């Protein structure tokens, strides 16, 4: 059902995805401050970031498929409200254990962007889909990246608890706006919840493009997750000694790369998106090589961040364009498989980032990023011929 997408609705969706997905990343520049509050090690406090991403992956798997079963607008509003409650709970956490529990809940309930994207794809004509998805993805990616800048500044001046409270208030305001502006969109799936979840495994089995896209994106997201864990530790120590607000400013560099998302979407509409995926993986690989050799150069670090983000977008948006074309009536479930795999990758990357930092510092982080990209290139090369075959088995 394609009712059309006005510019105003597209902008709202982009803003909502960016502001809500930011909930998952606000904690990262605040890890050092949280560690001091509860008198624990930085790697212990860093588990908050890992648990938030695990929660997000679980929310993707269990909640996003419901978009093919429940009325989509209602689900978006309910999840946004629950996310606000979790953020307020984090702001008032009086122990690290409680904060870790609320961190998981924040991740679990902040999957609204992955409900909005299939809704946008449903409302958009095929020839415009890449462009619209690219625009909304630019909002999402800018939200991910500027969340660190905002939380760094707020944390430095108001404390880490204030950031969670502000984020909760943002969710309440967004919920009120979306209640008025979003159109209702009813799915076509008629089976039970068990049938719905079972069909996820059917999609994995029957859709080679989905499998390839998911694994490649998991590797790209893993590199992204481990980088943003490691960069906090690098910049807070020798030779930089940055405070949380200065660390957060690194998000501005990454946001510059996010401006390329609409252009990448247009390219995916007109050309083979696999080409953009290959270039994207190459840019991510190059960024980690630069990170390894030029760790003491802030200019090169910033350039590497731009390359990392632009490469991630090229791979991610092009893969999304491919998978949304597979089975229109199963877009939420396809997105579930794709994004759950991706954020499992992010969680693994964050966990690996904590481990290799303790083991080998920034060198370990950079080498781990290269390894993830080599795995992605291996999958990309091995499936190059098979990717042209796109079965459309109903799910």
C-alpha positions as CSV (number, residue, x, y, z in Angstrom):
1,X,0.0,0.0,0.0
2,X,1.7,3.2,-1.2
3,X,-0.1,6.3,0.0
4,X,2.8,8.6,-0.9
5,X,5.4,10.4,1.2
6,X,5.2,14.2,1.6
7,X,8.4,16.2,2.3
8,X,7.1,17.0,5.7
9,X,6.5,13.4,6.6
10,X,9.9,12.4,5.3
11,X,11.6,15.0,7.4
12,X,9.6,14.0,10.5
13,X,10.6,10.3,9.9
14,X,14.2,11.3,9.5
15,X,14.2,13.4,12.7
16,X,12.4,10.7,14.7
17,X,14.8,8.0,13.7
18,X,17.8,10.1,14.5
19,X,16.5,11.3,17.9
20,X,15.3,7.9,19.0
21,X,18.3,5.8,17.9
22,X,20.5,8.3,19.7
23,X,19.2,6.7,22.9
24,X,21.4,3.8,22.2
25,X,24.6,5.9,22.0
26,X,24.3,8.7,24.6
27,X,26.1,6.6,27.1
28,X,29.4,6.2,25.2
29,X,31.1,9.5,26.0
30,X,29.8,9.2,29.5
31,X,31.5,5.9,30.4
32,X,34.4,7.5,32.2
33,X,32.1,9.7,34.2
34,X,29.8,6.8,35.1
35,X,32.8,4.7,36.2
36,X,33.9,7.5,38.6
37,X,30.3,7.9,40.0
38,X,30.1,4.2,40.9
39,X,33.9,3.8,41.6
40,X,34.4,1.0,39.1
41,X,36.8,0.4,36.2
42,X,36.2,1.9,32.8
43,X,35.8,-1.5,31.2
44,X,33.1,-2.4,33.8
45,X,31.2,0.8,33.2
46,X,31.7,0.2,29.4
47,X,29.4,-2.9,29.8
48,X,26.5,-0.3,29.8
49,X,27.2,0.3,26.1
50,X,27.5,-3.4,25.3
51,X,24.2,-4.2,27.2
52,X,22.4,-1.3,25.4
53,X,23.3,-2.7,22.1
54,X,22.4,-6.3,23.1
55,X,19.0,-4.9,24.2
56,X,18.6,-3.2,20.8
57,X,19.4,-6.5,19.0
58,X,16.8,-8.3,21.2
59,X,14.2,-5.6,20.5
60,X,14.9,-5.9,16.8
61,X,14.3,-9.7,16.9
62,X,11.2,-9.8,19.1
63,X,9.5,-6.5,18.4
64,X,10.2,-5.3,14.8
65,X,8.5,-8.4,13.2
66,X,5.2,-7.2,14.9
67,X,5.1,-4.4,12.3
68,X,4.0,-7.1,9.8
69,X,1.2,-8.1,12.2
70,X,0.1,-5.0,14.2
71,X,-0.9,-1.6,13.0
72,X,2.4,0.1,12.6
73,X,1.6,3.6,13.9
74,X,0.3,2.3,17.2
75,X,3.4,0.1,17.7
76,X,5.7,3.1,17.0
77,X,3.9,5.2,19.6
78,X,3.9,2.5,22.3
79,X,7.6,1.7,21.9
80,X,8.5,5.4,22.0
81,X,6.6,5.8,25.3
82,X,8.3,2.7,26.8
83,X,11.7,4.1,25.7
84,X,11.0,7.3,27.5
85,X,10.2,5.4,30.7
86,X,13.4,3.5,30.5
87,X,15.5,6.7,30.0
88,X,13.9,8.3,33.0
89,X,14.7,5.2,35.1
90,X,18.3,5.4,34.0
91,X,18.5,9.0,35.1
92,X,17.5,8.0,38.6
93,X,19.6,4.8,38.9
94,X,21.3,4.6,42.2
95,X,23.5,1.6,41.5
96,X,25.6,0.3,38.5
97,X,23.5,-2.9,38.4
98,X,20.3,-0.9,38.0
99,X,21.9,1.3,35.4
100,X,22.9,-1.8,33.4
101,X,19.4,-3.2,33.6
102,X,17.9,0.1,32.4
103,X,20.6,0.3,29.7
104,X,19.4,-3.1,28.3
105,X,15.8,-1.8,28.4
106,X,16.7,1.4,26.7
107,X,18.2,-0.6,23.8
108,X,15.2,-3.0,23.7
109,X,12.6,-0.2,23.4
110,X,14.6,2.1,21.1
111,X,14.0,0.1,17.9
112,X,11.4,2.6,16.6
113,X,13.7,3.6,13.7
114,X,13.5,0.1,12.5
115,X,9.7,0.3,12.5
116,X,9.8,3.7,10.7
117,X,12.0,2.5,7.9
118,X,9.8,-0.3,6.6
119,X,6.8,2.0,7.0
120,X,8.5,4.5,4.8
121,X,9.4,1.8,2.3
122,X,5.7,0.8,2.3
123,X,4.6,4.3,1.5
124,X,7.1,5.0,-1.2
125,X,7.1,4.1,-4.9
126,X,9.9,1.7,-5.9
127,X,11.7,4.2,-8.1
128,X,11.9,6.6,-5.2
129,X,12.6,4.1,-2.4
130,X,16.4,4.4,-2.4
131,X,16.2,8.2,-2.3
132,X,13.7,8.3,0.6
133,X,15.5,5.6,2.6
134,X,18.7,7.4,2.1
135,X,17.2,10.6,3.4
136,X,15.7,9.0,6.4
137,X,19.0,7.1,7.0
138,X,20.9,10.4,7.0
139,X,18.7,11.5,9.9
140,X,19.3,8.2,11.7
141,X,23.1,8.3,11.1
142,X,23.3,11.9,12.1
143,X,21.4,11.0,15.3
144,X,23.8,8.2,16.0
145,X,26.8,10.4,15.5
146,X,25.7,13.7,17.1
147,X,24.3,11.8,20.1
148,X,27.9,11.5,21.3
149,X,28.5,15.3,20.8
150,X,25.3,16.2,22.7
151,X,25.9,13.7,25.5
152,X,29.5,14.8,25.9
153,X,28.5,18.4,26.3
154,X,25.6,17.7,28.6
155,X,27.6,15.3,30.6
156,X,30.5,17.8,31.1
157,X,28.2,20.6,32.2
158,X,25.1,19.0,33.8
159,X,26.3,15.4,34.6
160,X,25.5,12.1,33.0
161,X,22.1,11.7,34.7
162,X,20.8,14.9,33.0
163,X,21.4,13.4,29.5
164,X,19.1,10.4,30.2
165,X,16.4,12.8,31.5
166,X,16.7,15.1,28.5
167,X,16.5,12.0,26.2
168,X,13.3,10.8,27.9
169,X,11.7,14.3,27.5
170,X,12.6,14.2,23.8
171,X,10.8,10.9,23.4
172,X,7.7,12.2,25.0
173,X,7.6,15.2,22.6
174,X,8.2,13.0,19.6
175,X,5.4,10.7,20.6
176,X,3.0,13.6,20.7
177,X,4.1,14.8,17.2
178,X,4.0,11.3,15.6
179,X,0.5,10.6,17.1
180,X,-0.8,13.5,14.9
181,X,1.4,13.2,11.8
182,X,2.0,9.5,11.1
183,X,-0.5,7.8,8.8
184,X,-2.0,4.5,9.9
185,X,-0.6,1.5,8.0
186,X,-2.1,-1.9,8.5
187,X,-0.1,-5.0,7.5
188,X,-1.3,-8.0,5.5
189,X,0.0,-10.9,7.6
190,X,-2.8,-13.0,9.0
191,X,-1.1,-15.8,10.9
192,X,-0.2,-16.1,14.6
193,X,2.9,-14.7,16.4
194,X,4.6,-18.1,16.3
195,X,4.0,-18.2,12.5
196,X,5.3,-14.7,12.2
197,X,8.5,-15.6,14.1
198,X,8.9,-18.9,12.3
199,X,8.8,-17.1,9.0
200,X,12.0,-15.3,9.9
201,X,13.9,-18.6,9.6
202,X,12.1,-19.2,6.2
203,X,13.4,-15.9,5.0
204,X,16.9,-16.7,6.1
205,X,16.8,-20.0,4.4
206,X,15.3,-18.9,1.1
207,X,16.8,-15.4,0.5
208,X,20.6,-15.5,-0.3
209,X,20.7,-11.7,-0.8
210,X,19.3,-11.2,2.7
211,X,21.9,-13.6,4.1
212,X,24.8,-11.9,2.3
213,X,23.6,-8.4,3.2
214,X,23.1,-9.3,6.8
215,X,26.6,-10.8,7.3
216,X,28.4,-7.9,5.6
217,X,26.5,-5.4,7.6
218,X,27.2,-7.3,10.8
219,X,30.9,-7.0,10.1
220,X,30.6,-3.3,9.2
221,X,28.6,-2.6,12.4
222,X,31.1,-4.5,14.5
223,X,33.9,-2.3,13.2
224,X,31.8,0.7,14.0
225,X,31.0,-0.5,17.5
226,X,34.5,-1.3,18.5
227,X,35.8,2.0,17.1
228,X,33.5,4.1,19.2
229,X,34.3,2.2,22.3
230,X,38.0,2.4,21.7
231,X,38.1,6.1,20.7
232,X,36.6,7.1,24.1
233,X,39.5,5.4,25.9
234,X,42.1,6.7,23.4
235,X,41.1,10.3,23.7
236,X,40.6,10.3,27.4
237,X,44.3,9.2,27.9
238,X,47.7,10.1,26.5
239,X,48.4,12.3,24.6
240,X,44.9,13.9,24.3
241,X,43.4,13.9,27.8
242,X,40.0,15.0,26.4
243,X,37.0,15.6,28.6
244,X,33.6,14.1,27.6
245,X,32.5,17.2,25.7
246,X,35.6,17.2,23.6
247,X,35.3,13.4,22.9
248,X,31.7,14.0,21.9
249,X,32.8,16.5,19.3
250,X,34.3,13.6,17.3
251,X,30.6,12.9,16.4
252,X,30.7,16.1,14.3
253,X,33.4,14.7,12.1
254,X,31.3,11.5,11.6
255,X,28.2,13.6,10.9
256,X,30.0,15.1,7.9
257,X,30.1,11.7,6.3
258,X,26.4,11.2,7.1
259,X,25.5,14.0,4.6
260,X,26.4,11.5,1.8
261,X,23.4,9.2,2.7
262,X,20.9,10.7,0.2
263,X,23.4,10.7,-2.6
264,X,24.2,7.0,-1.9
265,X,20.5,6.3,-1.9
266,X,20.1,7.9,-5.4
267,X,23.0,5.8,-6.7
268,X,21.4,2.7,-5.4
269,X,18.2,3.5,-7.3
270,X,20.1,4.0,-10.6
271,X,22.9,1.5,-10.5
272,X,23.9,-1.9,-9.0
273,X,24.0,-1.3,-5.3
274,X,26.6,-4.1,-4.9
275,X,29.2,-1.7,-6.4
276,X,28.6,0.8,-3.6
277,X,28.9,-1.9,-1.0
278,X,32.4,-2.9,-2.3
279,X,33.5,0.8,-2.2
280,X,32.0,1.2,1.3
281,X,33.9,-1.8,2.7
282,X,37.1,-0.5,1.1
283,X,36.7,2.9,2.9
284,X,36.1,1.3,6.3
285,X,39.3,-0.9,5.8
286,X,41.3,2.2,4.8
287,X,40.0,4.1,7.9
288,X,41.3,1.4,10.3
289,X,44.7,1.3,8.5
290,X,44.9,5.1,9.1
291,X,43.9,4.7,12.7
292,X,46.7,2.1,13.3
293,X,49.5,4.2,11.9
294,X,48.4,7.7,12.9
295,X,46.9,7.4,16.4
296,X,48.7,10.5,17.6
297,X,47.5,12.7,14.8
298,X,44.1,14.3,15.6
299,X,43.7,15.5,12.0
300,X,44.2,12.0,10.6
301,X,41.8,10.5,13.2
302,X,39.1,13.0,12.1
303,X,39.7,12.1,8.5
304,X,39.5,8.4,9.3
305,X,36.2,8.9,11.2
306,X,34.7,10.6,8.0
307,X,35.9,7.7,5.9
308,X,34.6,5.1,8.4
309,X,31.1,6.7,8.5
310,X,30.9,7.2,4.7
311,X,31.9,3.6,4.1
312,X,29.4,2.3,6.6
313,X,26.6,4.3,4.9
314,X,27.6,3.1,1.4
315,X,27.4,-0.6,2.6
316,X,24.4,-0.2,4.8
317,X,22.1,1.9,2.6
318,X,22.9,-0.1,-0.5
319,X,22.1,-3.3,1.4
320,X,18.8,-1.9,2.6
321,X,17.8,-0.9,-0.9
322,X,18.5,-4.5,-2.0
323,X,16.6,-6.3,0.8
324,X,13.5,-4.0,0.7
325,X,13.0,-5.0,-2.9
326,X,12.7,-8.7,-2.0
327,X,9.2,-9.3,-0.6
328,X,7.2,-6.2,0.0
329,X,4.7,-7.8,2.4
330,X,7.5,-9.1,4.6
331,X,9.5,-5.9,4.9
332,X,9.4,-5.7,8.7
333,X,10.5,-9.3,9.0
334,X,13.3,-8.9,6.4
335,X,14.4,-5.8,8.3
336,X,14.3,-7.8,11.5
337,X,16.7,-10.4,10.2
338,X,19.0,-7.8,8.6
339,X,19.1,-5.4,11.5
340,X,19.2,-8.0,14.3
341,X,22.2,-9.5,12.6
342,X,23.7,-6.1,12.2
343,X,23.3,-5.1,15.9
344,X,24.6,-8.5,17.0
345,X,27.6,-7.4,15.1
346,X,27.6,-4.1,16.9
347,X,27.4,-5.9,20.2
348,X,30.2,-8.2,19.3
349,X,32.3,-5.3,18.1
350,X,31.7,-3.4,21.4
351,X,32.6,-6.5,23.4
352,X,35.7,-7.1,21.3
353,X,36.6,-3.4,21.7
354,X,36.6,-3.7,25.5
355,X,38.6,-6.9,25.3
356,X,41.3,-5.8,22.9
357,X,41.7,-2.4,24.6
358,X,42.6,-4.2,27.8
359,X,44.8,-6.6,25.8
360,X,46.6,-4.3,23.3
361,X,45.2,-0.8,23.5
362,X,44.5,1.2,20.4
363,X,46.6,-1.1,18.2
364,X,44.3,-4.0,19.2
365,X,41.2,-1.9,18.3
366,X,42.7,-1.0,14.9
367,X,43.7,-4.5,14.0
368,X,40.3,-5.9,15.1
369,X,38.7,-3.4,12.7
370,X,40.8,-4.7,9.8
371,X,40.0,-8.3,10.7
372,X,36.2,-7.5,10.6
373,X,36.6,-5.9,7.2
374,X,38.6,-8.8,5.8
375,X,35.8,-11.1,6.8
376,X,33.2,-8.8,5.1
377,X,35.3,-8.8,1.9
378,X,35.6,-12.6,2.0
379,X,31.8,-12.9,2.2
380,X,31.4,-10.2,-0.5
381,X,33.8,-12.0,-2.9
382,X,32.4,-15.6,-2.3
383,X,28.8,-14.6,-2.9
384,X,29.4,-12.2,-5.9
385,X,27.9,-14.6,-8.5
386,X,25.1,-15.9,-6.3
387,X,24.0,-12.3,-5.4
388,X,22.5,-11.9,-8.9
389,X,19.9,-14.7,-8.0
390,X,17.1,-13.2,-6.0
391,X,14.4,-15.7,-5.1
392,X,11.1,-14.3,-4.0
393,X,9.6,-17.1,-2.0
394,X,6.6,-15.9,0.0
395,X,7.0,-15.9,3.8
